[in-house]
Amino acid sequence: MSNFYFMEIYFLSMAILTLMSFYLAQSLRSAINNGQTVRNIAKVFCSIFCIFVASLFLYAHLSLNFISSIIIFTFHLFIVFFQMAMIWFPKPD
């Protein structure tokens, strides 16, 4: 029973970290759209953080076994691709 509570707390913390990674990606996107200088090292570190959080969240999501793993993988790949697009796409014209 305590293992179930541990996974719930872990799942909640990963959801919060995913929201934080979206906030970081949005901050970089806002700076890019405003024409501010955004260094590549900031983009790299933000990308690493987003991928790391997504991989940990994927592990937590797969351990719960409540929906198909194909749906879970698709969901997490969409999150990562969306965050990478926010970070790496150039300023729109």
C-alpha positions, 0 to 999 in steps of 0.5 A: 500500500505504501508503494502505491502512495509513493507512486502517486507522490512521484507522479504528482511531482513529475506533473509539476516538473512538466509544468515547470519545463513548459514554463521554461520553454515558454520563457525562452519562446517569449524572449526569442519572439521579443528579439532578445538574445538567447544563447544556445547554451540556455536552449541546450540546458532547457532541452536537457531539463525537458527531456530528463523530466519527460523520461522520468515522467514516462517511467512513472506513467508506465509503472502505473499500468492503467492505459496502453503503453502506446498511448503513453509513449505517444503522449510523452513524445508529443510533449517533448516535440512540442517543448523542443519546437518552443525552444528551437524554432526561430522567430516568426517573420 
